Amino acid sequence: MYNRRFTAIQRKLCQPIQDELFLTEVAFHICTEQKLIIMRKLILFSLIITMVSLSACKKSSVDKPVDTPPAGFTLNYMEVQENLYGADLYLYGIFGDSSSSSKVRVGNTLLDGKPSGEGLILSWTPGYIKVSIGDVNDNTGAGYISVLNNGKETNKRMLNVWEVDMQYKEPDEGTIFKAAKIHAYLRADVDPHPSTYSFSMPSSFASTSDVNWSIGGQGHASYTGGGMTITLDHSEGSLLWSDPFHDHTNDQQEFKSSVKFNKGAFELSDLRLHKLSATNYTYLADGSPEPYTILYDFRVVAIPLNEIVKLELDNNKAIKAGTYVTGPHGTQYDFTWDASDANIHMHNYTLQWEKAEPRFKL
């Protein structure tokens, strides 16, 4: 009996202690759980901050620029000025001041102010950028162009390319002829643009253009009391494009042109080529026992400096086929006729070109 009472009393006395221990243990678990919850929240918060930071970095990267250019940041027009090493590309628009992030995208290539084999930015102003780009077949020779600055990218404009085949024929007496087959590259921004941008900077065929020339034939002329036969040995060759902004008159060879893109057409002028000492010229007077022979230059002025030939575009931006005719011209050689017969020995010179599709069809 005594033992039972003692046990009951012991239980009553110990119950508060056990309860307190239980509550303490519960409190410990609750605190521990709260700590875990707080730690999880801290870890989650840190991950969110990191993701936001990475997202911000991505937006400022040039790899994925903004799709829609912000107001006041736009590329309005482009012009090309060809040179021996590619071309200078002139961009007109609203670009802001240059910064460490300033770049120009040509196709899939980014150019900045550091020299590279692809090109570089030569000058930058808020409304005008000059960029050195490659030849027409280089990575930076053509394609979509845009400007990047301070994490923004302008709209894109197309720098397109046309390959034009042209045939020039210059007949003379008998079978004598001069001819040239021209393979020319042209490039331009031909899309609509604000009328304020109409600089029409002089340029030329691209430096990858070339020409195959040929000369030869024989002719005879008669006049009262005599006559002569003139023979040109058949000769042919090829010429590469020459720098259009220098005088090559006395150089060994020349192939040059002047080109502007203006109001929907390529305007060509001063198209000329020559090759010194290209063939043998033989003159034999009727009844003479001996001819005389000299070296003869091949020279052609397909389009004079003061003339303009327009290569117009159709609705699909292809260059239309066309023909340019000059003449009638008198002989370039030493043929002699009676004055009454001179008008029947005149010839027209022709320059023809085939239709040329743009490289990029939009």
C-alpha positions as CSV (number, residue, x, y, z in Angstrom):
1,M,0.0,0.0,0.0
2,Y,2.8,2.3,1.0
3,N,4.6,1.4,-2.2
4,R,1.6,2.2,-4.4
5,R,1.1,5.6,-2.8
6,F,4.7,6.4,-3.1
7,T,4.6,5.4,-6.8
8,A,1.5,7.6,-7.3
9,I,3.1,10.5,-5.5
10,Q,6.3,9.9,-7.5
11,R,4.4,10.0,-10.7
12,K,2.6,13.2,-9.7
13,L,5.9,14.8,-8.7
14,C,7.7,13.6,-11.9
15,Q,4.9,14.4,-14.3
16,P,5.7,18.2,-14.4
17,I,9.3,17.4,-15.1
18,Q,8.4,14.9,-17.9
19,D,6.0,17.4,-19.3
20,E,8.6,20.1,-19.3
21,L,11.1,17.7,-20.9
22,F,8.5,16.9,-23.5
23,L,7.8,20.5,-24.2
24,T,11.4,21.3,-24.4
25,E,12.0,18.5,-26.9
26,V,9.0,19.7,-28.9
27,A,10.3,23.3,-28.8
28,F,13.7,22.0,-29.9
29,H,12.2,20.3,-32.9
30,I,10.1,23.3,-33.7
31,C,13.1,25.6,-33.6
32,T,15.1,23.1,-35.7
33,E,12.3,22.9,-38.3
34,Q,12.0,26.7,-38.3
35,K,15.8,27.0,-38.9
36,L,15.6,24.6,-41.8
37,I,12.7,26.5,-43.3
38,I,14.6,29.8,-42.9
39,M,17.7,28.2,-44.4
40,R,15.7,26.9,-47.3
41,K,14.2,30.3,-47.9
42,L,17.7,31.9,-47.8
43,I,19.0,29.3,-50.3
44,L,16.0,29.9,-52.6
45,F,16.4,33.7,-52.3
46,S,20.1,33.3,-53.2
47,L,19.2,31.2,-56.3
48,I,16.6,33.8,-57.4
49,I,19.2,36.6,-57.1
50,T,21.7,34.6,-59.1
51,M,19.2,33.8,-61.8
52,V,18.2,37.5,-62.0
53,S,21.8,38.5,-62.3
54,L,22.5,36.0,-65.0
55,S,19.4,37.1,-66.9
56,A,20.5,40.8,-66.7
57,C,23.9,39.8,-68.0
58,K,22.3,38.0,-70.9
59,K,20.2,40.9,-71.9
60,S,23.2,43.1,-72.1
61,S,25.1,40.6,-74.3
62,V,25.4,41.1,-78.0
63,D,24.4,37.4,-78.6
64,K,20.7,38.1,-77.9
65,P,20.0,41.8,-78.4
66,V,16.5,43.3,-78.0
67,D,14.3,42.4,-80.9
68,T,12.6,45.8,-81.3
69,P,14.9,48.8,-81.5
70,P,14.0,51.5,-79.0
71,A,12.9,54.8,-80.2
72,G,15.7,57.1,-81.2
73,F,18.1,54.3,-82.0
74,T,17.8,53.3,-85.7
75,L,19.7,52.6,-88.9
76,N,18.2,54.6,-91.7
77,Y,20.4,54.0,-94.8
78,M,23.8,52.7,-96.0
79,E,26.2,53.5,-98.8
80,V,29.2,51.6,-100.1
81,Q,32.5,53.0,-101.5
82,E,34.6,50.2,-103.0
83,N,38.3,50.1,-102.7
84,L,41.2,47.7,-103.4
85,Y,40.8,45.8,-100.1
86,G,37.0,45.6,-99.8
87,A,34.9,48.7,-99.2
88,D,34.1,51.4,-96.8
89,L,30.5,51.1,-95.6
90,Y,28.8,54.3,-94.4
91,L,25.9,54.0,-92.0
92,Y,23.4,56.8,-91.4
93,G,20.9,57.0,-88.6
94,I,20.6,57.6,-84.8
95,F,23.3,55.7,-82.9
96,G,24.2,57.7,-79.8
97,D,27.8,58.3,-78.6
98,S,30.3,55.4,-78.9
99,S,31.0,53.2,-75.9
100,S,33.0,50.2,-75.1
101,S,30.0,48.1,-76.3
102,S,29.8,49.8,-79.7
103,K,29.7,47.3,-82.5
104,V,28.4,46.8,-86.0
105,R,27.0,43.5,-87.1
106,V,27.7,42.5,-90.7
107,G,25.9,39.2,-91.5
108,N,27.0,37.0,-88.6
109,T,30.2,38.9,-87.8
110,L,30.6,41.6,-85.1
111,L,33.0,44.4,-85.8
112,D,34.4,46.9,-83.3
113,G,37.3,49.4,-83.3
114,K,39.9,46.7,-83.2
115,P,41.6,45.8,-86.5
116,S,40.9,42.3,-87.7
117,G,40.9,40.3,-90.9
118,E,37.2,40.9,-91.2
119,G,37.1,44.7,-90.9
120,L,36.7,47.3,-88.2
121,I,34.8,50.5,-87.2
122,L,36.8,53.4,-88.6
123,S,34.8,56.3,-87.1
124,W,31.6,56.7,-85.0
125,T,29.4,59.8,-84.4
126,P,25.8,59.9,-83.1
127,G,24.5,60.1,-86.7
128,Y,27.2,58.5,-88.9
129,I,29.4,55.4,-88.8
130,K,32.2,54.5,-91.2
131,V,33.1,50.8,-91.3
132,S,35.8,48.9,-93.2
133,I,34.3,45.7,-94.6
134,G,35.5,42.8,-96.8
135,D,35.1,41.9,-100.4
136,V,31.7,40.7,-101.7
137,N,32.4,37.1,-101.0
138,D,33.9,37.6,-97.6
139,N,32.1,37.0,-94.3
140,T,31.7,40.8,-93.9
141,G,31.0,41.5,-97.6
142,A,27.2,41.6,-97.6
143,G,24.1,40.6,-95.6
144,Y,22.0,42.1,-92.9
145,I,23.6,45.1,-91.2
146,S,22.8,46.5,-87.7
147,V,24.4,48.6,-85.0
148,L,24.8,47.6,-81.4
149,N,25.4,50.0,-78.5
150,N,24.8,49.9,-74.7
151,G,23.0,46.6,-74.9
152,K,20.7,47.7,-77.7
153,E,20.5,46.8,-81.4
154,T,19.0,48.8,-84.2
155,N,16.8,47.5,-87.0
156,K,18.5,45.5,-89.7
157,R,19.1,46.7,-93.3
158,M,20.2,44.6,-96.2
159,L,23.5,45.2,-98.0
160,N,22.8,43.2,-101.2
161,V,25.0,42.0,-104.1
162,W,24.5,41.6,-107.8
163,E,26.7,39.8,-110.3
164,V,26.3,41.4,-113.7
165,D,27.6,40.0,-117.0
166,M,28.2,42.7,-119.7
167,Q,29.3,42.3,-123.3
168,Y,31.0,45.2,-125.1
169,K,31.4,45.1,-128.9
170,E,33.3,47.6,-131.1
171,P,33.3,46.6,-134.8
172,D,35.3,48.2,-137.5
173,E,36.2,47.6,-141.1
174,G,36.0,44.0,-142.4
175,T,36.4,41.6,-139.5
176,I,38.3,43.9,-137.3
177,F,36.9,44.1,-133.8
178,K,37.4,44.9,-130.1
179,A,35.4,43.1,-127.5
180,A,35.1,42.8,-123.7
181,K,33.2,40.4,-121.5
182,I,32.8,42.1,-118.1
183,H,31.9,40.2,-114.9
184,A,31.0,43.0,-112.4
185,Y,30.0,42.9,-108.8
186,L,27.7,45.6,-107.5
187,R,26.4,46.1,-103.9
188,A,24.1,48.6,-102.3
189,D,21.3,49.2,-99.8
190,V,18.4,49.5,-102.2
191,D,15.5,49.4,-99.7
192,P,13.4,52.5,-99.1
193,H,14.9,55.1,-96.8
194,P,14.2,58.7,-95.6
195,S,14.6,61.2,-98.4
196,T,17.0,63.2,-96.3
197,Y,19.6,60.5,-97.0
198,S,20.5,60.9,-100.7
199,F,24.3,61.4,-100.7
200,S,24.9,59.2,-103.7
201,M,28.6,58.7,-102.8
202,P,30.7,57.8,-105.9
203,S,31.9,54.2,-106.0
204,S,32.7,51.6,-108.6
205,F,32.5,47.9,-109.4
206,A,33.7,45.8,-106.4
207,S,37.4,44.8,-106.5
208,T,36.6,41.2,-107.3
209,S,35.2,42.3,-110.7
210,D,37.2,41.3,-113.9
211,V,37.1,41.5,-117.7
212,N,38.2,39.3,-120.6
213,W,39.2,41.4,-123.6
214,S,39.9,40.4,-127.2
215,I,41.1,42.1,-130.4
216,G,41.9,41.1,-134.0
217,G,40.7,40.9,-137.6
218,Q,41.5,42.3,-141.0
219,G,40.0,45.0,-143.2
220,H,40.6,46.6,-146.6
221,A,39.8,50.1,-147.9
222,S,39.9,51.6,-151.3
223,Y,40.1,55.1,-152.5
224,T,40.7,56.8,-155.9
225,G,44.3,55.8,-156.8
226,G,45.0,53.2,-154.1
227,G,44.0,51.2,-151.1
228,M,45.4,49.4,-148.0
229,T,44.9,46.3,-145.9
230,I,45.2,46.5,-142.1
231,T,45.6,43.4,-140.0
232,L,45.4,43.0,-136.2
233,D,46.8,39.7,-134.8
234,H,44.2,38.0,-132.7
235,S,45.0,38.6,-129.0
236,E,43.1,38.2,-125.8
237,G,43.6,38.4,-122.0
238,S,42.0,39.3,-118.8
239,L,42.2,42.3,-116.5
240,L,41.5,42.8,-112.8
241,W,39.7,45.8,-111.4
242,S,41.7,49.0,-110.9
243,D,41.4,51.5,-108.1
244,P,38.9,54.0,-109.6
245,F,40.2,57.1,-107.8
246,H,43.6,57.2,-109.6
247,D,44.7,58.0,-113.1
248,H,45.8,54.8,-114.8
249,T,46.2,56.2,-118.3
250,N,49.9,55.4,-118.6
251,D,49.8,52.2,-116.6
252,Q,50.4,48.8,-118.2
253,Q,46.7,48.0,-117.8
254,E,43.4,49.4,-116.5
255,F,39.9,48.4,-115.8
256,K,37.8,51.0,-114.0
257,S,34.3,52.4,-113.6
258,S,32.3,54.9,-111.7
259,V,29.1,53.7,-110.0
260,K,26.4,55.4,-107.9
261,F,23.2,53.9,-106.6
262,N,20.6,56.6,-107.0
263,K,16.8,56.6,-107.1
264,G,16.4,52.9,-107.7
265,A,19.1,52.4,-110.3
266,F,22.9,51.8,-110.5
267,E,24.3,54.7,-112.5
268,L,27.4,53.7,-114.5
269,S,29.9,56.1,-116.1
270,D,33.6,56.3,-117.1
271,L,33.7,52.5,-117.9
272,R,37.1,52.0,-119.6
273,L,39.8,49.4,-119.9
274,H,43.2,49.1,-121.7
275,K,46.2,46.9,-122.2
276,L,49.4,48.3,-123.5
277,S,51.1,46.6,-126.4
278,A,48.2,44.1,-126.7
279,T,48.7,43.0,-130.3
280,N,50.6,43.5,-133.6
281,Y,49.2,46.0,-136.1
282,T,50.2,45.5,-139.7
283,Y,49.7,48.0,-142.5
284,L,50.1,47.0,-146.2
285,A,49.5,49.5,-149.0
286,D,48.1,48.1,-152.2
287,G,51.0,47.4,-154.5
288,S,53.6,47.8,-151.8
289,P,56.1,44.9,-151.5
290,E,56.6,45.2,-147.7
291,P,54.1,45.9,-144.8
292,Y,55.1,47.6,-141.7
293,T,54.2,46.3,-138.3
294,I,54.0,48.0,-134.9
295,L,52.7,47.1,-131.4
296,Y,49.2,48.2,-130.8
297,D,47.3,49.0,-127.5
298,F,43.9,47.7,-126.7
299,R,41.9,50.6,-125.5
300,V,38.1,50.8,-124.9
301,V,35.9,53.5,-123.4
302,A,32.6,51.7,-123.1
303,I,30.9,54.6,-121.3
304,P,32.4,58.1,-121.5
305,L,33.0,60.1,-118.4
306,N,30.1,62.6,-119.2
307,E,27.6,59.8,-120.0
308,I,25.4,57.9,-117.5
309,V,24.0,54.4,-118.1
310,K,21.3,53.3,-115.7
311,L,21.0,49.7,-114.6
312,E,17.4,49.7,-113.3
313,L,15.8,47.3,-110.8
314,D,12.5,45.5,-111.2
315,N,9.9,45.0,-108.5
316,N,11.9,42.0,-107.2
317,K,15.1,44.1,-107.0
318,A,16.7,42.3,-109.9
319,I,18.8,44.3,-112.4
320,K,16.9,44.5,-115.7
321,A,18.6,43.4,-118.9
322,G,19.5,46.3,-121.2
323,T,21.5,47.7,-124.1
324,Y,23.5,50.9,-124.5
325,V,24.4,52.0,-128.0
326,T,26.7,54.7,-129.1
327,G,27.5,55.9,-132.6
328,P,27.8,55.8,-135.5
329,H,31.6,56.0,-135.1
330,G,34.3,56.4,-137.8
331,T,37.2,54.0,-138.0
332,Q,39.9,54.0,-135.3
333,Y,42.6,52.8,-137.7
334,D,44.3,54.3,-140.8
335,F,41.7,53.3,-143.3
336,T,41.2,55.9,-146.1
337,W,38.2,56.3,-148.4
338,D,37.0,58.9,-150.7
339,A,34.9,61.5,-148.9
340,S,31.8,60.4,-150.6
341,D,32.2,56.9,-149.3
342,A,33.0,57.8,-145.6
343,N,29.4,57.6,-144.4
344,I,29.0,54.0,-145.4
345,H,32.0,53.0,-143.2
346,M,30.5,53.9,-139.8
347,H,29.8,51.6,-137.0
348,N,27.8,51.5,-133.7
349,Y,29.3,50.3,-130.5
350,T,27.1,48.3,-128.1
351,L,27.2,47.5,-124.4
352,Q,24.7,44.8,-123.4
353,W,24.0,43.3,-119.9
354,E,21.9,40.4,-118.8
355,K,19.3,40.3,-116.0
356,A,21.0,39.9,-112.6
357,E,19.2,38.6,-109.5
358,P,20.1,39.9,-106.1
359,R,22.1,37.5,-103.9
360,F,19.6,37.8,-101.1
361,K,16.0,37.6,-102.1
362,L,13.8,38.9,-99.3
